[in-house]
């Protein structure tokens, strides 16, 4: 698809780097980045700039959780950009599992834990956010950003689950494919939204390049 006749919004997406806290269910729990996590994200941002026609973003958008927001603020201040935080880009809530180690949840919840990984759509953990609700929340947040920043270049700093939800939406994939996207720490992706006569046409440029 050529951009010659189209107004284009470009969103560069980076997942946060490795946080503190080890192998835990890290949803709404607010855990800071590790030193290695910051280094991973600096490398990811450098990759995005290498694959850009221009090195400049117009603004930075971030989850409000510290493992995203602290790095987003660093980039915004360094590049002289506005920073917008949006609750819609928070990670999914894991409810009673949030903040607990994987091994402990596996031991304590057994079959429920296994069922969640087999089918997260219909096996929501106790007091957690249903996956369909989460996907709808992310879709609304993405729509807000696009509507408010039509034609701009945006850096979005967010979480693995949020990125999976965005990819699902962009590719019109079934919800049961949600966990089939690999999204490692500091993963980088790019989407374009082509605008024409009141219609938006999203396109995935790359993922994990």
Rosetta silent file (secondary structure, phi, psi, omega in degrees, C-alpha in Angstrom):
SEQUENCE: XXXXXXXXXXXXXXXXXXXXXXXXXXXXXXXXXXXXXXXXXXXXXXXXXXXXXXXXXXXXXXXXXXXXXXXXXXXXXXXXXXXXXXXXXXXXXXXXXXXXXXXXXXXXXXXXXXXXXXXXXXXXXXXXXXXXXXXXXXXXXXXXXXXXXXXXXXXXXXXXXXXXXXXXXXXXXXXXXXXXXXXXXXXXXXXXXXXXXXXXXXXXXXXXX
SCORE:     score description
SCORE:     0.000 S_00000001
   1 L     0.000  125.226 -179.627    0.000    0.000    0.000 S_00000001
   2 L   -89.993  147.075 -178.752    1.489    3.328   -1.030 S_00000001
   3 L   -91.615    6.075 -171.558    1.175    6.409    1.143 S_00000001
   4 L   -58.044  -41.640 -175.874    1.110    8.843   -1.834 S_00000001
   5 L  -102.772    5.098 -170.071   -2.622    9.651   -1.611 S_00000001
   6 L  -116.195  143.457  163.925   -3.096    8.882    2.047 S_00000001
   7 E   -81.958  135.093 -172.030   -2.660   10.693    5.321 S_00000001
   8 E  -125.384  129.905  168.723   -0.745    8.260    7.503 S_00000001
   9 E  -101.137  128.546 -179.478   -0.480    7.861   11.253 S_00000001
  10 E  -113.618  129.422  177.965    2.559    5.835   12.298 S_00000001
  11 E  -121.871  112.936  171.968    2.782    4.167   15.720 S_00000001
  12 E   -89.079  130.180 -173.857    6.080    2.693   16.856 S_00000001
  13 E  -119.746  131.323  174.528    5.483    0.316   19.751 S_00000001
  14 E  -129.821  133.023  173.147    8.014   -0.875   22.312 S_00000001
  15 E   -79.602  150.276  175.310    7.418   -3.251   25.176 S_00000001
  16 L   -59.434  156.035  176.331    9.047   -2.396   28.479 S_00000001
  17 L   -79.334 -170.456 -176.709   12.369   -4.085   29.233 S_00000001
  18 L   -64.026  124.043  179.549   13.090   -6.597   31.969 S_00000001
  19 E   -90.058  174.543  168.569   11.564   -5.417   35.270 S_00000001
  20 L   -73.912  161.028  170.287   12.512   -6.145   38.838 S_00000001
  21 L   110.057   -9.786  176.925   10.723   -8.932   40.664 S_00000001
  22 L    76.258 -158.963 -174.374   11.571  -12.135   38.816 S_00000001
  23 L   -85.908   86.268 -178.742    9.093  -14.513   37.158 S_00000001
  24 E  -127.024  164.748  169.929    5.771  -13.250   38.436 S_00000001
  25 L   -75.309  109.207 -171.825    2.343  -12.432   37.044 S_00000001
  26 L  -111.199   87.652  179.646    2.991   -8.797   36.308 S_00000001
  27 L  -104.685 -101.246  178.600   -0.305   -7.129   35.494 S_00000001
  28 L   -82.269  -10.638  176.879   -1.428   -4.016   37.368 S_00000001
  29 L   -59.871  136.105 -172.275    1.256   -4.482   40.017 S_00000001
  30 L   -98.692   97.416 -175.190    3.635   -1.524   39.691 S_00000001
  31 L  -115.450  130.806 -177.602    7.164   -2.912   39.410 S_00000001
  32 L   -74.562  162.452  173.565   10.125   -0.773   38.221 S_00000001
  33 E   -68.200  149.739  169.233   12.490   -1.616   35.400 S_00000001
  34 L   -81.974  169.699  174.944   15.793   -3.272   36.156 S_00000001
  35 H   -58.465  -43.561  178.289   19.080   -1.740   35.015 S_00000001
  36 H   -63.182  -34.578  179.746   19.173   -4.309   32.200 S_00000001
  37 H   -62.735  -41.945  175.506   15.616   -3.360   31.308 S_00000001
  38 H   -61.031  -43.587 -179.978   16.579    0.248   30.659 S_00000001
  39 H   -62.735  -41.050  177.884   19.484   -0.899   28.478 S_00000001
  40 H   -60.276  -41.248 -177.852   17.184   -3.204   26.498 S_00000001
  41 H   -72.111  -34.770  175.070   14.773   -0.360   25.820 S_00000001
  42 H   -61.905  -40.613  177.529   17.520    2.017   24.716 S_00000001
  43 H   -65.385  -39.905  178.521   18.577   -0.626   22.207 S_00000001
  44 H   -63.947  -43.065  177.937   14.977   -1.059   21.075 S_00000001
  45 H   -62.771  -39.281  177.670   14.499    2.671   20.518 S_00000001
  46 H   -62.093  -38.356  177.822   17.725    2.749   18.510 S_00000001
  47 H   -63.970  -42.982  179.541   16.350   -0.057   16.305 S_00000001
  48 H   -61.808  -42.052  179.933   13.139    1.868   15.689 S_00000001
  49 H   -67.138  -33.351  177.692   15.065    4.968   14.687 S_00000001
  50 H   -62.587  -34.290 -177.147   17.255    2.920   12.335 S_00000001
  51 L   -98.285   20.613 -179.948   14.118    1.768   10.490 S_00000001
  52 L  -106.244  145.956  171.216   12.507    5.231   10.345 S_00000001
  53 L   -67.936  -32.344  176.786   12.349    7.649    7.442 S_00000001
  54 L  -129.454  145.800  179.574   12.738   10.311   10.100 S_00000001
  55 L   -81.874   -1.567 -171.088   14.349    9.955   13.514 S_00000001
  56 L  -105.331  131.646  166.847   11.722   12.184   15.101 S_00000001
  57 L   -94.311  158.989  176.866    8.469   11.248   16.805 S_00000001
  58 L   -89.000  -27.318  177.323    5.816   13.872   17.397 S_00000001
  59 E  -163.792  166.591  176.905    4.897   12.599   20.865 S_00000001
  60 E  -116.986  133.803  175.962    5.280    9.713   23.299 S_00000001
  61 E  -118.823  140.176 -174.466    2.305    7.765   24.667 S_00000001
  62 E  -145.156  151.651  161.263    2.711    5.407   27.614 S_00000001
  63 L   -59.906  148.515  178.115    1.040    3.114   30.061 S_00000001
  64 L   -77.066  -11.363 -178.884    0.990    4.842   33.466 S_00000001
  65 L   -68.989  142.178 -167.467    2.741    1.879   35.133 S_00000001
  66 H   -61.094  -30.284 -179.101    6.300    2.741   36.147 S_00000001
  67 H   -67.475  -15.239  172.366    7.998    0.018   34.091 S_00000001
  68 H  -106.532  -47.207 -169.083    6.776    1.893   31.010 S_00000001
  69 H   -66.401  -34.123 -178.408    6.245    5.469   32.173 S_00000001
  70 H   -65.678  -43.426  178.415    9.726    6.058   33.603 S_00000001
  71 H   -70.491  -39.853  178.280   11.444    5.206   30.329 S_00000001
  72 H   -58.047  -42.082  178.222    8.794    7.052   28.298 S_00000001
  73 H   -64.212  -37.970  178.209    9.445   10.178   30.353 S_00000001
  74 H   -61.629  -46.075  179.630   13.180    9.809   29.751 S_00000001
  75 H   -65.027  -44.583 -178.112   12.679    9.661   25.959 S_00000001
  76 H   -61.248  -43.913 -179.745   10.192   12.544   25.967 S_00000001
  77 H   -68.235  -40.640 -178.467   12.497   14.820   27.960 S_00000001
  78 H   -65.352  -37.932 -176.308   15.552   13.885   25.929 S_00000001
  79 H   -98.425    2.803  178.373   13.809   14.502   22.587 S_00000001
  80 L    66.926   40.910 -176.303   11.727   17.491   23.711 S_00000001
  81 L  -112.536  157.426  171.777    8.396   15.708   23.161 S_00000001
  82 E   -73.912  146.634  176.604    5.045   15.736   24.902 S_00000001
  83 E  -118.383  126.388  177.146    4.239   12.676   27.008 S_00000001
  84 E  -116.309  125.320  173.288    0.690   11.356   27.274 S_00000001
  85 E  -103.627  140.669 -174.693   -0.153    8.560   29.733 S_00000001
  86 L  -135.641  120.761  179.635   -3.307    6.561   29.098 S_00000001
  87 H   -57.673  -26.135 -178.688   -4.870    4.073   31.531 S_00000001
  88 H   -64.796  -18.018 -179.046   -6.147    2.133   28.532 S_00000001
  89 H   -99.612   13.081  172.295   -2.611    0.930   27.783 S_00000001
  90 L   -67.675  155.642  176.009   -2.073   -0.699   31.203 S_00000001
  91 L   -65.018  162.119  175.889   -1.347   -4.405   31.232 S_00000001
  92 L   -63.019  146.080  174.689   -4.204   -6.838   31.828 S_00000001
  93 L   -84.143  129.722  176.959   -5.104   -7.393   35.465 S_00000001
  94 L   -94.665   11.420  174.436   -4.410  -10.932   36.671 S_00000001
  95 H    58.625 -126.453 -177.081   -6.625  -10.504   39.718 S_00000001
  96 H   -64.816  -16.906 -179.660   -5.704  -12.822   42.582 S_00000001
  97 H   -88.638  -14.295 -172.455   -2.590  -13.948   40.690 S_00000001
  98 L   -60.297  127.562  178.501   -1.162  -10.467   40.216 S_00000001
  99 L    86.419   -7.399 -179.360    2.310  -10.148   41.738 S_00000001
 100 L   -90.721  150.282  178.767    2.575  -13.860   42.571 S_00000001
 101 E   -67.648  144.554  177.727    5.327  -16.124   41.234 S_00000001
 102 H   -54.484  -44.580 -175.885    4.400  -18.431   38.362 S_00000001
 103 H   -64.459  -34.418  179.417    5.578  -21.462   40.320 S_00000001
 104 H   -72.571  -39.590  177.643    3.389  -20.549   43.295 S_00000001
 105 H   -65.608  -41.791  177.110    0.307  -19.983   41.149 S_00000001
 106 H   -58.793  -41.512 -178.411    0.954  -23.282   39.370 S_00000001
 107 H   -71.358  -41.781 -172.724    1.172  -25.025   42.751 S_00000001
 108 H   -84.151  -28.263 -173.528   -1.818  -23.286   44.347 S_00000001
 109 H  -113.360  -13.189  170.937   -4.219  -23.139   41.408 S_00000001
 110 L    45.159 -104.166 -174.149   -3.182  -26.218   39.411 S_00000001
 111 H   -62.505  -38.207  179.342   -5.905  -26.958   36.878 S_00000001
 112 H   -62.895  -39.470  177.577   -7.073  -23.327   36.689 S_00000001
 113 H   -61.922  -48.426 -179.445   -3.510  -22.266   35.860 S_00000001
 114 H   -63.290  -40.956 -179.355   -3.216  -24.888   33.098 S_00000001
 115 H   -65.122  -34.903  179.337   -6.628  -24.015   31.679 S_00000001
 116 H   -62.189  -44.395 -179.256   -5.720  -20.339   31.490 S_00000001
 117 H   -70.848  -28.877  177.327   -2.712  -21.002   29.296 S_00000001
 118 H   -74.990  -38.112 -175.308   -4.702  -23.378   27.085 S_00000001
 119 L  -152.166   83.338 -177.187   -7.646  -21.003   26.677 S_00000001
 120 L   -69.796  -16.123 -178.442   -7.330  -17.548   28.279 S_00000001
 121 L   -68.908  -41.504 -174.090  -10.560  -16.342   26.675 S_00000001
 122 L  -108.832    5.258 -178.925  -12.855  -18.589   28.725 S_00000001
 123 L  -127.459   69.465 -178.569  -10.663  -19.227   31.788 S_00000001
 124 L   -75.818  129.789  175.245  -10.318  -15.887   33.585 S_00000001
 125 L   -60.505  158.862 -178.940   -8.399  -16.035   36.913 S_00000001
 126 L   -56.657  128.453  177.956  -10.301  -15.093   40.051 S_00000001
 127 L    63.138   16.674  179.654  -11.003  -11.318   40.190 S_00000001
 128 L   -91.838  170.534  178.660   -9.009  -10.778   36.982 S_00000001
 129 L   -83.632  121.571  177.169   -9.909   -8.758   33.919 S_00000001
 130 L   -57.977  143.286 -175.024  -11.585  -10.908   31.243 S_00000001
 131 H   -61.063  -37.415  179.583   -9.501  -11.045   28.090 S_00000001
 132 H   -66.537  -37.402  176.264  -12.339   -9.756   25.906 S_00000001
 133 H   -65.308  -42.743  178.141  -12.796   -6.734   28.228 S_00000001
 134 H   -59.627  -47.712 -179.954   -9.059   -6.095   28.149 S_00000001
 135 H   -60.568  -39.473  177.620   -8.965   -6.250   24.344 S_00000001
 136 H   -65.213  -40.369  177.271  -11.857   -3.797   24.165 S_00000001
 137 H   -60.583  -46.133 -179.968  -10.106   -1.416   26.554 S_00000001
 138 H   -64.712  -41.722  179.359   -6.914   -1.473   24.465 S_00000001
 139 H   -60.475  -41.307  178.129   -8.881   -1.008   21.245 S_00000001
 140 H   -65.227  -41.120  179.158  -10.580    2.085   22.700 S_00000001
 141 H   -64.432  -43.130  179.011   -7.239    3.516   23.850 S_00000001
 142 H   -62.949  -42.446  178.930   -5.683    2.926   20.438 S_00000001
 143 H   -61.779  -39.427  177.687   -8.660    4.566   18.721 S_00000001
 144 H   -61.568  -46.970 -178.143   -8.314    7.617   21.010 S_00000001
 145 H   -61.418  -43.248 -179.240   -4.631    8.015   20.202 S_00000001
 146 H   -65.690  -45.117 -178.530   -5.251    7.726   16.470 S_00000001
 147 H   -63.935  -36.293 -176.806   -8.180   10.161   16.514 S_00000001
 148 H   -83.119  -13.828 -172.683   -6.262   12.740   18.571 S_00000001
 149 L  -136.756   38.903 -177.847   -3.026   12.475   16.578 S_00000001
 150 L   -56.002  128.931  177.297   -4.024   11.851   12.997 S_00000001
 151 L    83.973    2.665 -177.585   -1.069   12.027   10.624 S_00000001
 152 L   -98.535  170.705  174.109    1.565   12.044   13.389 S_00000001
 153 E  -109.539  123.686 -168.568    4.420    9.719   14.332 S_00000001
 154 E  -124.259  138.785  168.324    3.962    8.269   17.803 S_00000001
 155 E  -102.480  121.417  178.141    6.099    6.208   20.151 S_00000001
 156 E  -109.000  121.664 -179.517    3.919    3.946   22.314 S_00000001
 157 E  -108.258  116.381 -171.418    5.561    2.424   25.401 S_00000001
 158 E  -153.509 -155.720 -168.379    3.482   -0.412   26.780 S_00000001
 159 L  -115.799  165.360 -178.991    3.178   -4.075   27.819 S_00000001
 160 H   -60.412  -45.050  179.532    3.292   -7.495   26.220 S_00000001
 161 H   -63.924  -39.193  178.447   -0.415   -8.152   26.633 S_00000001
 162 H   -63.469  -42.844  179.752   -1.306   -4.750   25.203 S_00000001
 163 H   -63.631  -41.140  176.412    0.897   -5.367   22.167 S_00000001
 164 H   -60.443  -41.984  179.119   -0.751   -8.755   21.601 S_00000001
 165 H   -63.514  -40.236  178.531   -4.163   -7.077   21.772 S_00000001
 166 H   -65.510  -44.545  178.816   -3.086   -4.433   19.243 S_00000001
 167 H   -61.880  -42.639  176.960   -1.698   -7.054   16.863 S_00000001
 168 H   -56.093  -44.053 -177.321   -4.913   -9.072   17.207 S_00000001
 169 H   -69.777  -44.447 -178.236   -6.936   -6.000   16.326 S_00000001
 170 H   -63.793  -39.175 -177.043   -4.742   -4.872   13.425 S_00000001
 171 L   -91.523    2.040 -178.736   -4.681   -8.351   11.887 S_00000001
 172 L    52.247   43.565 -177.734   -8.367   -9.052   12.641 S_00000001
 173 L   -87.797  156.942  176.938   -7.264  -12.282   14.332 S_00000001
 174 L   -68.414  149.279 -177.920   -9.442  -14.497   16.506 S_00000001
 175 H   -61.532  -28.908 -178.241   -9.135  -13.936   20.244 S_00000001
 176 H   -72.901   -1.949  175.456   -7.913  -17.496   20.779 S_00000001
 177 H   -94.044    2.986 -171.876   -4.728  -16.549   18.884 S_00000001
 178 H   -52.774  -45.546 -175.726   -3.837  -13.983   21.551 S_00000001
 179 H   -84.355    3.770 -177.281   -0.981  -15.954   23.133 S_00000001
 180 H   -87.352   -6.441  176.044    0.509  -17.002   19.788 S_00000001
 181 L   -89.906  126.129  174.290    2.370  -13.718   19.323 S_00000001
 182 L   -83.160  126.225 -178.502    5.883  -13.703   20.780 S_00000001
 183 L  -134.900   82.194 -178.681    6.550  -10.360   22.478 S_00000001
 184 L   -72.101  169.447  176.702    9.901  -10.412   24.308 S_00000001
 185 L   -54.587  137.460  179.291   11.161   -7.627   26.540 S_00000001
 186 L    61.025   21.140  173.109   11.870   -4.424   24.561 S_00000001
 187 L   -57.319  142.191  178.844   10.205   -5.939   21.488 S_00000001
 188 E  -120.934  139.978  179.000    9.630   -3.328   18.768 S_00000001
 189 E  -141.230  162.287  176.345    6.782   -3.150   16.266 S_00000001
 190 E  -140.911  133.457  172.779    5.386   -0.594   13.847 S_00000001
 191 E  -123.616  150.370  172.470    1.880   -0.049   12.537 S_00000001
 192 E  -116.620  143.516  170.923    0.564    2.426    9.986 S_00000001
 193 E  -120.439  115.941 -180.000   -2.991    3.706    9.828 S_00000001
 194 E   -93.207  127.603 -176.453   -3.935    5.022    6.400 S_00000001
 195 E  -108.748  130.906  178.588   -6.748    7.596    6.458 S_00000001
 196 E  -155.487  118.539  173.117   -8.992    8.224    3.476 S_00000001
 197 L    49.489   49.702  175.690  -12.471    9.773    3.266 S_00000001
 198 L    80.705    1.175  178.765  -13.508    8.886    6.778 S_00000001
 199 E  -114.531  143.707  177.149  -12.128    5.357    6.657 S_00000001
 200 E  -113.380  135.497  179.682   -9.068    4.010    8.435 S_00000001
 201 E  -123.042  101.606 -178.962   -6.987    1.152    7.047 S_00000001
 202 E   -80.408  149.075  179.962   -4.518   -0.288    9.579 S_00000001
 203 E  -147.590  132.699  174.575   -1.450   -2.179    8.442 S_00000001
 204 E   -81.442  121.203  177.188    1.312   -3.975   10.342 S_00000001
 205 E   -82.195  -55.484  175.410    4.701   -2.833    9.037 S_00000001
 206 E  -156.387  160.478  175.324    6.847   -5.109   11.215 S_00000001
 207 E  -140.517  131.049  179.875    6.912   -6.969   14.514 S_00000001
 208 L    58.502   34.490  176.459   10.037   -8.042   16.437 S_00000001
 209 L   -66.574    0.000    0.000   12.361   -6.769   13.716 S_00000001
